[in-house]
Amino acid sequence: MTTNQQQSIDAWHELPAADLRRSHYRTRYVVVDVETTVIGGDADRLVSLGALAVVDGLIDFKDVFQACLANESADGEAASDGRPQIETARFAAVDAMLAFLRFAGKAPLISFHASFAAQQVDSAMGECLGVALRQPWIDLAWVMSDLFRDVGDDSQGGLDGWLAHFDIESIKRHDVVSDAYATAKLLQITIARAARKGFDSPSSLLDLEKARRHLHQSG
């Protein structure tokens, strides 16, 4: 870890936590999508990370993040700069996760099936930076299933079902930035419906998700 990298981590720690009681329309959400692969028979590993900000209810196309994490080489072959590939990959992964840390700040994080994205991001953050993200993840899969109980069968089709129901096109499906954009469009629809029902803040979405999960587990 270089001095500049550590200073960036320290600066992130000093950021104030987001006020989760503020209105959706006074909040910066960060919508996250991940791509993983299985390396050497082990569990999924993060290989690509995309994110897009929704600020005060609007998608900010200038507030976009994408990074590919270099795969580590098992045989440690030398890279073009003379360093082993495994070391080069490590540096690339550190830089990628540090850039995401700066991008996300302390904003609440949004994903579809957020537990999987959170697991991948948290694992990479811990491995590369020794950092644990403290801000909450909000899972649109749970929140939307509660807010849009009238949707019916489309809600059973996962992300593709919701996109089809609301006629949202993912410009390039399974591309992390394109899928983050499509999910951000779903978030806009979600917070509009949520606000009309009195769920007008990030904390209220978290409460709604918790209640929906509890209902599912007890049902």
Secondary structure, 3 states (H helix, E strand, C coil): CCHHHHHHHHHHHHCCCCCCCCCHHHCEEEEEEEEEEECCCCCEEEEEEEEEEEECCEEEEEEEEEEECCCCCCCCCECCCCCEHHHHHHHHHHHHHHHHHHHHCCCCEEECCHHHHHHHHHHHHHHHHCCCCCCCEEEHHHHHHHHCCCCHHHHHHHHHHHHHHCCCCCCCCCCHHHHHHHHHHHHHHHHHHHHHCCCCCHHHHHHHHHHHHHHHHHC
